[in-house]
């Protein structure tokens, strides 16, 4: 069972009136009366500056986080996630990769690979990963110093002032802000992996519908041909006086229904191909989009319910994103407390030159005085944001379990129906038709009974095609439920998680 992430000790302590001074993660409280000659803010600034001088400026990772993204996606959609590496290559490599797969009949896996390489919508979503890394690198770099120059002239006197200012507050809060941005970058990887899983599921869903629509179109063409032949036979029998007007009208109605069904099947087949082509990033559903003639049969045995639900709790990306969001907000809450009163603190060297006088050297300090805003509103907002993240995590976990159970029920029901049609209904209807034909040849049944049986058999085969389609759609939805759906609300929450850091020394 998945539980919401418990509040950290810092947050629990904050609810009490007698709260000891908060310390950032990794910082150690200084005993009362110890090191009074060195203020805590100054020591933190010196420590941060020393660490930054040793580590140097932050740089971008070699692959922009794509390696971790591919690993997360591969754990949920299989080897097809390797196509993400091809998507990062040049245009010629991508085109060769896509052409090799479009040259053969598309399978669900090859369709997903093509989509991961060239679907514009997915590439736009994956760009969020680069944005998150850029924020991380920017946070890990020192703010540029500010140079102030003033030149005043009057009465033959020239007064020149120079100052070089460094933002000390950003140095103090940089370790916390950097830790927060690292958490956001890891969270962005989870969100990007969720987008990949969602895109793969959409492609598989479109592939199943397109193949099923094509299979239904081929069968409806056969049904219409049979209905036209039956209608012609009914016309001749009626002209010979061997068929009543009512029976002939029934055959005419069956032929009209078959024609209407074929028209709908043609549109469904075209719409299915266009939908699949759009998800693959193809300009149109041209002749290059080759599909198999029919869907594969369902497996011999279904998945087990208990294994499915446990796997979902271990793998669902939306649950992991919600947890990461809560952790990021907890870190942002700590940063908000650290900068509650002192938000702007700048220290710098300054000198003044005046005509006829010696140059004056010294330093200059700028600090924001908390006279009107004591930071309590900002702190209250951060705490409310944290409580919101906790509630969202619990809600996501609860919805995840319910979604998995519902998806498994639909999966199991569709598997049983598809198996029933494949193993019993269609074979039985086929044997009945063969028996009816034998009876007709032996003059034991009339042509009307033979035609009526043909209509029933056509309906059974059409239902079997739909049952097989519904199974593969339900199987795809179950796999998506196991991996976790992408959530726009969670993605927005992840982008907003570290906003308090920007005003407290972030970049």
Secondary structure, 3 states (H helix, E strand, C coil): CCCCCCCCHHHHHHCCCCCCCCCCCCCCCCCCCCCCCCCHHHHHHHHHHHHHHHHCCCCCCCCCCHHHHHHHHHHHHHHHHHHHHHHCCCHHHHHHHHHHHHCCCECHHHHHHHHHHHCHHHHHHHHHHHHHHHHHHHHCCCCCCEEEEEEEEECCEEEEEEEEEEEHHHHHHHHHHHHHHHHHHHHHHHHHHHHHHHHHHHHHHHHHHHHHHHHHHHHHHHHHHHHHHHHHHHHHHHHCCCCCHHHHHHHHHHHHHHHHHHHHHHHHHHHHHHHHHHHHCCCCCCCCCCECCCCCCCCCCCCCHHHHHHHHHHHCHHHHHHHHHHHHHHHHHHHHHHCCCCCCEEEEEEEEEECCCCCEEEEEEEECCCCCCCCHHHHHHHHHHHHHHHHHHHHHHHHHHHHHHHHHHHHHHHHHHHHHHHHHHHHHHHHHHHHHHHHHHCCCCCHHHHHHHHHHHHHHHHHHHHHHHHHHHHHHHHHHHHHCCCCHHHHHHHHHCCHHHHCCCCC
